[in-house]
Amino acid sequence: METDRTKTLVLIGNELSGAHGAPSTRAAISEFLWSLPELDIDVTGDWDALRWERVAPYDLVIQYTGGRKVTCTPEQLAGITRFIERGGAYVPLHYTSANGNTDFLALVGADFKGHPPFGPFTVRVTDPDHPITRGLGAIEIEDECYRSEFPDRAALTVLMTSHHPDPEAKLDGEPSAWVREMGRGRLFYSALGHDQRVWPHPGLRELVRRGIRWAARLEPVAVPAEAAQ
């Protein structure tokens, strides 16, 4: 069990609007993250927190941002890239895969293109041997089922895929959670987490907590239930 908490920067973007930017969504994400005793959290809405001189003191960055008119600046991208390559843990979530900087999207791993209406679908494990998904079952959830393009699919280790019940959605096996290693650092991404209706879901919480712990090299990745309280 960890004796020192992981110094964590949480970036929930000031640019977020609609359900993503609603106070209830921000509160739901914050409640989940602050429930994790292994994290020592600072929260910001400012993308400039990714610049090297500001991000360097942290061990972990969790990012919930996004917007088609939002562009990660070269300085911000250079900072978070250097952070990961030097051993940092990076966890971009959900709409963070929408951005005007294609190099940033390549870092995250996906370019968001759309989704069917909010509703039920299934997220299935495709890599049962990875520490994040070992022993993790399928997640039945109501959320946004993302459709994306992948700048470099070969760079990703896909852990889970989404399967929408409407055949017209053509989302049967869409990658929705993955990892990659860059230099000495690790990245975990999950497409789940649209708003406050989703974040109480125990399957989502378990997946994201495991992703955080794997990226931050916290062992064990899957915390026993009695130790997760």
HELIX and SHEET records of a PDB file:
HELIX    1   1 GLY A   18  GLY A   21  1                                   4    
HELIX    2   2 PRO A   23  TRP A   34  1                                  12    
HELIX    3   3 TRP A   47  LEU A   50  5                                   4    
HELIX    4   4 TRP A   52  VAL A   55  1                                   4    
HELIX    5   5 PRO A   74  GLU A   85  1                                  12    
HELIX    6   6 HIS A   94  SER A   97  5                                   4    
HELIX    7   7 THR A  102  VAL A  108  1                                   7    
HELIX    8   8 ARG A  153  ALA A  155  5                                   3    
HELIX    9   9 PRO A  167  ALA A  169  5                                   3    
HELIX   10  10 PRO A  202  ALA A  215  1                                  14    
HELIX   11  11 ALA A  225  ALA A  227  5                                   3    
SHEET    1   A 9 LEU A  39  THR A  44  0                                        
SHEET    2   A 9 THR A   6  ILE A  12  1                                        
SHEET    3   A 9 LEU A  60  TYR A  64  1                                        
SHEET    4   A 9 ALA A  89  PRO A  92  1                                        
SHEET    5   A 9 GLY A 185  SER A 190  1                                        
SHEET    6   A 9 ASP A 172  MET A 182 -1                                        
SHEET    7   A 9 THR A 157  HIS A 163 -1                                        
SHEET    8   A 9 GLY A 119  VAL A 125 -1                                        
SHEET    9   A 9 ILE A 139  ASP A 143 -1                                        
SHEET    1   B 2 ASP A 111  GLY A 114  0                                        
SHEET    2   B 2 ARG A 147  GLU A 149 -1                                        
END                                                                             
